[in-house]
Amino acid sequence: MRRGALLLLLASVSCASAPRPTRESLRIRANAPAVIEGRVRDPEGRPVTGISVRGIPRGESVPWSAAAVTGCDGGFRLTVAAPASYGFELVWRGTSVITPRPEDPARLDVPVVPGERRSGADLVFLNAEWRAITESAPERAPSCP
């Protein structure tokens, strides 16, 4: 009986596939990508390192791009599909928190066009909110010594 249930589970998992791309997503994917560069800091202005930063596309047909991890200075560089607008998701130790605060990176709206290099994205890691929600954020934002 267990073997049958396991085979059924494996069969159902193996049948899953990504949705077919739309015409619009293929058109956007064919464009030159844009680059968004910036820094992640804590509310006191200290750089935050080791945080994954991912662009959240503000459009149904905009393909998602790979995340970047911040360096010692809190800097990141994302290559994203364009044209599109982006908010940002911060991930620390596999957890992402989005708050209603206006300075939350997910609430930003950064537009880019194909081939553009946009610098100066200043993202705030809201460490107190992370602690309140997940109880897993560090006392201080993880940053270089």
N, C-alpha and C positions, 0 to 999 in steps of 0.2 A: 504494500500500500504506500509506504513512504517513497519507494523508488518511483512509482507512478506519479506521485505528487511532485517529486523533484523534476522528472522529465517534463511534466506539464509546465512547471515554473520556468525551466530552461527554454522550452519551446516558445513561451510567451515573451521572454526577454529577447530571444534571438530574432524575433519578428519586428522589433521596434526599429524605426528608421527616421532620419531627419526629414522634415517637410521639404517638399520640392521648392526650389527657389522661384520667386515670382519674376516677371519681366522687369519690374522696377528694381528689385534687389540685384538682378544680373546687370542692369544698366549702371547702377551705383558701383557695383564691384568692378566694372570695367574702367572706371575713372582712376586717375592718379590718386593715391591716398594722401591724406593730410597728416601732419605731425602736430601733436599738442605737447608742449613742454611746460613743466611747472615744478612746484615744491609742495610738500605736505609738512605742516607745522602743527604744533599743539596750540591751545588757546593763549599760552604765554609767549608764543613766537619761536619756540625751540624746534629745530628740524626733527622730523620723525623718520626713522629708517626702518626698513624691513616690512613696510606696509605695501600690499598689492594695491595698485590703482587700475581701475578698469573704466573705460568710457561707456556710459549708458546712452545708447542712441535714442534720440527723440523722434523716432519714426518707425513705423511697423515694418517697412521694407529695408531698413538700413541694416547691413550685416554687422554682427558683433565682432570686435577685434580682440586680439590677445592683450592680457594685462601686463603691466610693468611693475617692478618692485623698486621702491625708493632706495637711493643710495645714502651714504653717510650724511650728506647735506640736505636730505629730504627730497632731492631732485628725482624727477621721473620724465620719461619720454614715451609717448604713446603714438603708434601709427594707427590711424582710424580711416574708415570709409568716408567718402565725401561726394557730394555735398550732404551735410547733416548738421545737427546740433547735438551737443552732448552734456549730460550731467556726469557725475563720477561716483563710483562705488569704491569704498576703501575696505580692504579685507585684512584682518589681523588674526593669525592663528586659525584660519578657516571660518572666521565669523565676520559678518557684515552687519552694520547697524545703520539704519536710516532714521533720522529724527525729524520732527516738524520744524526745527530751528532753521531760519533763513540762511545761515552760514553753512548748513550741512552741504557737503559736496554734491550730493544727489540732487539738490535743488538748483544748482547752477545751470546756466544755459549758455554754452560756448559754441557758436556756429563756426563751421569751417567750410572751405570750398576746395575742390580738387587741387592738389599740389601745394596748398598753403602750409606754411610753418608758423604755428601760433605759439608764442611763448608767454610766460607770465601767469599761468594758471596757478592761483594761490589757494590750496585746499587746506581746510582745518580738520584735524583729527580731534573729535570731541570726546576726549578720554573720560571725562566725568560721566557723560551720558552712556558711554559703553559700559562702564562699571555698574551703573544703575540698572541697565537692561540685562547684561550678560554675566555680571560678577566675575568676568575673566580678563578685563583690561588691566594693564599694569597701573601701579600708583602714578608713575610718570609715563608719558608716552615713550615708547622704545626709541631711543636716539643714541647717537654715537657719543663716546666719552669726550 
